[in-house]
Amino acid sequence: MSGPDPETVAPPPIVPAGRHRAARGRILIVDDNAELRAALEDVLSTVVDGEGVSKYEVRAAETGKAGLASAEKNGFDVAIVDVKLPDASGVDLIEPLRQKSAFSEVLLVTGFATLDAAMGALRSGAFAFVLKSFRPEELIATVEQAFAKVALMREREELERRYRDLVELTSVVFVALDKDENVSLWNRRATMLTDVLPEDALGHPFLERFVPDDSRERFHKALQKVRGRASERRGVEVETGLQPAANPSTRLRVRWHLSHADGVDGVVYAIGIDVTERRALEKRAADAEALSAMGTLALNLAHEIRNPLNAAVLQLHLLGRDVDKLSADEEKRAALKSRAAIVGDEIGRLNRLLTEFLELARPRGLAREPVHVPRLLHDVLELERETALARGVTFVRDLPEDGCVAIGDAEKLKQVLINLVVNALDAMKGGGTLTATVRAADDMIEMSIADTGGGIDKEHLASVFDPFFTTKEAGTGLGLSIVRKIVDQHRGDVRIDSEREKGTRVTVSVPRATGS
């Protein structure tokens, strides 16, 4: 027997590589009429796609209980449910069925319907109300409309999921503010910067809780400008502070892009980039430029200034000797000596200022050697002990003997500690307690000097390392600038915590020696 002619046999369809057939839609039929169930299964199973493959996988149940069990076990996309079942009402099954399958639709089928019944079914969440008897093509069209809606719901959920993931995983701050400027969206980056969880931020006033006083009005005006431009779809840029509600002393700088949320009345999206480190680097660069210019000036003038200063000191010494030889009474000689002493003190102050200028200007490298930090700090405290006693200041020491060896320049670090101790003593002219602490923290050695003085105003904290910034009547404003420069050379860090009327703590961290 000869086979068929090869030219008359249609080749099997070829599916391109990388393409997969879409999953078949799942239909659940719940009806106690066996003949109708069979007819529905037969009609819906014969619906095919463009490749001739059945589009739907059909399952059937004759009671509400059996239908719910099938939905829980197999799931479904569209359910066709008879209104009157032996054990339940089809209307009452809508919600339980949807709980079994989040994205699904329910079609109700009945042979006895009224307008009120149809409206009630639709209000209960039914996709459609189908009357018996219906033509197969009408049922198929309704089922396909239900599947289209299910597909749209799932596509929307997927887009929303991707949107939520994008908002949560992005490295920028993403906040939404409602018309009352309360938080309505708070992403993971916002939590990282503020240490405030979404549940603790949502519904709270954003400006009052998270924007410092000096930035609040600027942010509010930017919000008003955005809302005024809602029809133009243009955003507004503004840079403000950001502070955690639990720690108002922490200040961050954030560059915001504010834009109106389409379709949501009054809601503004605030997308922010943390520029704290960038602004700090810019400020450090400007400070370094200022110090460089100052250093050049100091180097050029040092020789010219020190010569007349030395001559003035010598002349004061000779003047003191001449005063002792005067025939004037003791009271007059004492008055002359007192004035000469004042001039000498001022010359000494000028000389110290010049020394600090030169210290900032000298480019010499650092020694790299082990430094026992507790011992170094002990020596500095001994140097300043007499001054402390004269001012009624008590030293409290926490200086462990072991495990606190840094790598760096001992003389430079000693200068850092002297500056910090002198500053602390100056802050406690009426007496107090100076607490000196050294401890090892991972790969760094931390040394801190705390005083019980008047503290530093919050608005001054950001400027204390600036050259020439000082709150002392006779201060040069260079001590902490020198501290910052030396610490930077050691690749360390320095931070200040202060509160008015409670005191100030300065903590310096420098690299720890290997094996210490």
C-alpha positions in Angstrom: 0.0 0.0 0.0 1.4 3.3 -1.0 1.6 6.2 1.4 0.2 9.6 0.9 1.8 12.0 -1.5 4.3 14.1 0.5 3.3 17.3 -1.3 -0.3 17.0 0.0 0.6 16.6 3.7 0.7 19.8 5.6 3.9 20.2 7.7 3.5 20.6 11.5 3.5 24.1 12.8 6.9 25.4 13.7 7.2 27.4 17.0 10.1 29.9 16.8 12.9 29.5 19.3 12.3 31.4 22.5 8.5 31.5 22.1 6.3 29.6 24.5 2.6 28.9 24.2 0.5 31.0 26.6 -1.0 29.0 29.4 -4.6 28.0 28.8 -7.4 29.9 30.6 -9.0 28.0 33.5 -12.8 27.9 33.6 -14.8 26.5 36.6 -18.5 25.5 36.0 -20.7 25.2 39.1 -24.1 23.9 38.2 -26.3 21.0 39.5 -27.8 20.4 36.0 -25.7 17.5 34.6 -26.9 18.1 31.0 -26.1 21.8 31.1 -22.7 21.2 32.7 -21.8 18.8 29.9 -23.1 21.2 27.3 -21.1 24.0 28.7 -17.9 21.9 28.9 -18.4 20.8 25.3 -18.9 24.3 24.0 -16.0 25.9 25.9 -13.6 23.1 25.2 -14.0 23.5 21.5 -12.8 27.1 21.5 -9.4 27.1 19.9 -6.6 29.6 19.4 -4.9 30.5 16.1 -2.9 27.3 16.2 -5.9 25.1 16.6 -5.2 24.4 20.3 -7.9 24.5 22.9 -7.9 27.9 24.7 -9.6 26.8 27.9 -9.1 24.1 30.5 -12.6 23.4 31.9 -13.5 21.8 35.3 -17.0 21.3 36.6 -18.7 20.9 40.0 -22.4 20.3 40.9 -22.5 21.9 44.3 -21.2 25.1 45.9 -19.1 23.1 48.3 -17.5 21.1 45.5 -17.0 24.3 43.5 -15.1 26.0 46.3 -13.0 22.8 46.8 -12.1 22.8 43.1 -11.2 26.5 43.2 -8.9 26.0 46.1 -7.2 23.0 44.6 -6.9 24.0 41.0 -7.6 27.7 40.9 -9.6 29.4 38.1 -9.8 32.5 36.0 -13.5 32.6 35.1 -16.3 30.8 37.0 -19.7 30.2 35.5 -22.1 29.7 38.4 -25.8 28.8 38.6 -27.7 31.1 40.8 -29.7 28.3 42.4 -27.6 25.4 43.7 -28.6 22.6 46.1 -26.5 23.9 49.0 -25.9 27.6 48.3 -26.8 30.7 46.3 -24.6 31.5 43.4 -24.6 35.2 44.5 -23.3 34.1 47.9 -20.5 32.2 46.3 -19.0 35.2 44.5 -16.9 36.5 47.4 -15.7 33.0 48.6 -14.7 32.1 45.1 -12.7 35.3 44.6 -10.9 34.7 47.8 -9.6 31.4 46.3 -8.3 33.2 43.2 -7.3 36.8 43.6 -7.7 37.8 39.9 -10.8 36.2 38.6 -14.4 36.9 37.5 -17.7 35.2 38.1 -20.6 34.9 35.6 -24.0 34.0 37.1 -26.4 31.9 35.1 -30.1 31.5 35.7 -33.4 30.7 34.0 -35.5 32.9 36.2 -34.3 36.4 36.4 -35.7 39.8 37.2 -34.2 43.2 36.8 -33.8 43.5 40.6 -32.0 40.1 40.7 -29.7 41.1 37.9 -28.8 44.4 39.5 -28.2 42.7 42.9 -25.9 40.2 41.3 -23.8 42.9 39.6 -23.7 44.9 42.9 -22.4 41.7 44.5 -19.5 41.7 42.1 -20.6 39.4 39.3 -19.0 40.2 36.0 -22.2 39.4 34.0 -25.7 37.9 34.4 -26.4 35.3 31.7 -30.0 34.1 31.1 -30.9 30.6 30.0 -31.2 29.6 27.3 -28.3 31.3 25.6 -26.6 30.8 22.3 -23.1 29.3 22.5 -21.5 32.3 20.6 -23.0 34.7 23.2 -21.6 32.7 26.1 -18.2 32.5 24.4 -18.1 36.2 23.8 -19.0 37.0 27.4 -16.4 34.5 28.7 -13.7 36.1 26.5 -14.6 39.5 27.8 -14.2 38.2 31.3 -10.8 36.8 30.4 -9.8 40.1 28.9 -10.6 41.9 32.2 -8.7 39.3 34.2 -5.7 39.7 32.0 -5.9 43.5 32.4 -6.1 43.1 36.2 -3.1 40.9 36.3 -1.1 43.2 34.0 -2.0 46.1 36.2 -0.9 44.2 39.3 2.4 43.2 37.6 3.0 46.9 36.6 2.2 48.0 40.1 4.5 45.3 41.6 7.4 46.5 39.3 6.6 50.1 40.3 6.7 49.2 44.0 10.0 47.3 43.5 11.5 50.3 41.7 10.4 52.7 44.4 11.7 50.4 47.1 15.0 49.4 45.6 16.0 52.7 44.1 18.9 54.6 45.7 16.9 57.9 45.8 14.5 59.0 48.5 10.9 58.7 47.2 8.2 60.4 49.2 4.6 61.3 48.3 2.8 64.1 50.0 -0.9 64.6 50.0 -2.8 67.9 49.7 -2.3 68.5 53.5 1.5 67.8 53.2 1.2 64.6 55.1 3.3 61.5 54.0 1.4 59.1 51.8 4.3 57.1 50.4 7.7 56.4 52.1 10.3 54.2 50.4 13.1 52.1 51.8 15.8 54.8 51.1 13.8 57.3 53.2 13.8 54.8 56.0 17.6 54.3 55.7 18.3 58.0 55.9 15.9 58.9 58.7 15.6 55.6 60.7 11.8 56.0 60.5 9.8 53.0 59.3 6.9 53.6 56.8 4.2 52.8 59.4 5.7 55.6 61.6 5.9 58.1 58.7 2.7 57.6 56.8 0.0 60.1 57.7 2.4 62.4 59.5 3.2 66.0 58.5 6.4 65.8 56.5 7.7 69.3 56.9 7.2 69.4 60.7 8.8 66.0 61.3 11.6 65.8 58.8 12.5 69.2 57.5 14.6 71.6 59.7 13.2 75.0 60.6 15.7 76.8 58.3 14.6 74.8 55.3 10.8 74.5 56.0 9.6 77.6 54.3 11.7 77.0 51.2 10.3 73.5 50.8 6.7 74.7 51.4 7.1 77.4 48.7 8.4 74.8 46.3 5.3 72.6 47.0 3.0 75.5 46.3 4.9 76.2 43.0 4.5 72.6 41.9 0.8 72.6 42.6 0.5 75.9 40.7 2.1 74.2 37.7 0.0 71.0 37.7 -1.3 71.6 34.2 2.2 72.3 32.9 3.7 69.0 34.1 6.8 70.8 35.2 8.8 69.9 38.3 10.6 72.1 40.8 14.1 71.7 42.2 14.9 72.6 45.8 17.7 71.7 48.2 16.8 71.4 51.9 17.9 69.8 55.1 16.5 66.5 56.2 16.5 65.3 59.8 15.3 62.1 61.5 12.5 62.9 63.9 14.1 60.8 66.6 17.5 62.6 66.3 17.1 66.2 65.3 20.8 66.9 65.8 21.5 64.8 62.7 21.4 67.0 59.6 21.4 65.7 56.0 21.3 67.7 52.8 18.9 66.5 50.1 18.3 67.8 46.6 14.6 67.3 45.8 12.7 67.1 42.5 9.1 67.9 43.2 6.4 67.0 40.6 2.6 66.7 40.5 1.1 63.2 40.6 -1.0 62.8 37.5 -4.6 61.9 38.2 -4.3 62.3 42.0 -5.5 65.7 43.1 -3.1 67.6 45.4 -0.5 64.8 45.7 3.1 65.7 45.0 6.0 63.3 44.5 9.3 64.3 46.1 12.3 62.5 44.7 15.4 63.3 46.6 19.2 62.6 46.3 21.3 62.7 49.4 24.0 65.3 48.7 25.3 65.5 52.3 28.7 64.0 51.4 29.0 66.0 48.2 28.4 69.3 50.0 30.8 68.3 52.8 33.5 67.5 50.2 32.8 70.8 48.4 33.2 72.6 51.7 36.3 70.7 52.6 37.8 71.6 49.2 36.9 75.3 49.7 38.5 75.1 53.2 41.6 73.5 51.7 41.9 76.2 49.1 41.5 78.9 51.8 44.2 77.2 54.0 46.5 76.9 51.0 46.2 80.6 50.3 46.7 81.4 53.9 49.7 79.1 54.2 51.4 80.7 51.3 50.8 84.1 52.9 52.1 82.8 56.3 55.3 81.3 54.7 56.1 84.6 52.9 55.5 86.8 56.0 56.8 84.5 58.8 60.4 85.7 58.6 59.4 89.4 58.3 57.0 89.1 61.3 59.1 87.1 63.6 62.1 89.3 63.4 60.3 92.4 64.8 58.5 90.2 67.3 61.8 88.9 68.6 63.1 92.4 68.7 60.1 93.6 70.7 60.4 90.8 73.2 64.1 91.7 73.7 63.2 95.4 74.2 60.6 94.5 76.7 63.1 92.5 78.7 65.5 95.4 78.7 62.7 97.8 79.6 61.9 95.6 82.6 65.5 95.9 83.8 65.4 99.7 83.3 62.2 99.9 85.3 63.9 98.2 88.2 66.6 100.9 88.2 64.2 103.8 88.3 64.1 105.9 91.4 60.3 106.0 91.3 58.3 104.5 94.1 57.4 100.8 94.1 53.7 101.4 93.1 54.8 103.3 89.9 57.3 100.7 89.0 54.7 97.9 89.5 52.3 99.8 87.2 54.9 100.1 84.5 55.8 96.4 84.8 52.1 95.5 84.5 51.8 97.4 81.3 54.9 95.8 79.9 53.5 92.3 80.9 50.3 93.1 78.9 52.4 94.0 75.8 54.4 90.8 76.3 51.3 88.7 76.5 49.9 90.2 73.3 53.3 89.6 71.6 53.1 86.0 72.8 49.6 85.7 71.3 50.8 87.0 68.0 53.6 84.5 68.1 51.2 81.6 68.8 49.0 82.8 65.9 52.0 82.8 63.6 52.9 79.3 64.8 49.4 78.1 64.0 49.6 79.7 60.5 52.9 77.9 59.9 51.5 74.6 61.1 48.7 74.8 58.6 51.1 75.8 55.8 53.9 73.2 56.4 53.5 70.4 53.8 55.8 68.0 55.7 54.8 64.3 55.6 53.7 62.3 58.6 55.7 59.7 60.4 54.1 56.2 60.3 54.9 54.5 63.6 53.0 52.8 66.4 51.6 55.3 68.9 50.3 54.2 72.3 47.4 56.6 72.5 46.4 56.2 76.2 50.0 57.0 77.2 50.1 60.0 74.9 46.8 61.4 76.2 48.0 60.8 79.8 51.1 63.0 79.0 48.9 65.8 77.6 46.7 65.8 80.7 49.8 66.0 82.9 50.9 69.0 80.9 47.6 70.8 81.5 47.1 69.6 85.1 48.1 72.9 86.7 45.8 74.9 84.4 43.0 72.6 85.3 43.6 72.9 89.0 43.6 76.7 88.7 40.2 76.6 87.0 38.6 74.0 89.3 38.5 71.3 86.6 38.6 67.7 87.5 40.1 65.1 85.2 38.2 61.7 84.7 40.4 59.2 82.8 39.4 56.0 80.9 42.7 55.1 79.4 43.2 51.3 79.0 46.8 50.1 78.9 46.3 47.4 76.2 44.9 47.2 72.7 44.9 51.0 71.9 47.9 51.5 69.6 47.4 53.7 66.6 49.6 54.0 63.5 50.6 57.6 62.8 52.7 60.6 63.9 53.0 60.9 67.7 53.9 64.6 67.7 51.0 65.5 65.4 48.6 63.4 67.4 49.9 65.1 70.6 49.1 68.4 69.0 45.6 67.3 68.3 45.0 66.2 71.9 46.6 69.4 73.3 44.2 71.6 71.2 41.2 69.5 72.3 42.1 69.6 76.0 42.9 73.4 75.9 39.5 74.0 74.2 37.7 71.9 76.9 39.5 73.8 79.7 38.6 77.2 78.1 35.0 76.1 78.1 35.0 75.5 81.8 36.6 78.6 83.3 34.2 78.3 86.2 35.1 74.7 86.9 33.7 71.3 85.7 34.8 67.9 84.7 36.9 66.9 81.7 36.5 63.2 80.7 39.3 61.7 78.6 38.5 58.3 76.9 40.4 56.0 74.6 39.0 52.8 73.1 39.6 50.5 70.2 36.7 50.2 67.7 37.3 47.6 65.0 40.2 48.9 62.9 40.2 52.4 64.4 41.3 54.0 67.7 38.9 56.5 69.2 40.0 59.2 71.6 37.4 61.6 73.0 37.6 64.7 75.2 34.3 65.7 76.9 33.7 68.8 78.9 30.8 70.1 81.1 30.9 73.6 79.8 28.3 75.7 78.1 28.2 73.8 74.9 28.0 75.0 71.3 25.0 76.5 69.6 23.4 74.1 67.1 23.8 76.7 64.3 27.6 77.0 65.0 28.3 73.2 64.9 28.7 73.1 61.1 31.3 75.9 61.2 33.6 75.0 64.1 36.2 73.5 61.7 36.3 76.6 59.4 39.5 78.6 59.6 39.1 81.7 61.7 35.7 80.7 63.1 35.7 81.1 66.9 33.3 81.9 69.7 36.2 82.8 72.1 36.9 86.5 72.7 40.7 86.0 72.2 40.6 82.9 70.0 42.3 82.5 66.6 39.8 80.2 65.1 42.6 77.9 63.9 42.8 75.2 66.6 40.1 72.9 65.3 41.2 73.6 61.7 44.6 72.2 62.6 42.9 69.3 64.3 40.9 68.5 61.2 43.9 68.8 58.9 46.0 66.5 61.0 43.2 63.9 61.3 42.6 64.0 57.6 46.3 63.4 57.0 46.0 60.3 59.2 42.9 59.2 57.1 40.8 59.5 60.2 37.6 61.2 61.3 36.6 63.8 63.8 33.1 64.6 65.1 31.6 66.9 67.6 28.5 66.4 69.7 27.3 69.3 71.8 24.3 70.5 73.7 23.8 73.9 75.3 24.4 74.0 79.1 25.5 70.3 79.1 28.8 70.4 77.4 30.7 69.2 74.3 32.4 65.9 73.3 35.0 65.8 70.5 35.8 62.3 69.2 38.8 61.6 67.0 39.3 58.3 65.2 42.6 57.3 63.6 43.8 54.0 62.1 44.7 51.2 64.5 48.1 49.6 64.3 48.0 46.0 62.9 48.1 43.4 65.7 47.3 45.9 68.5 
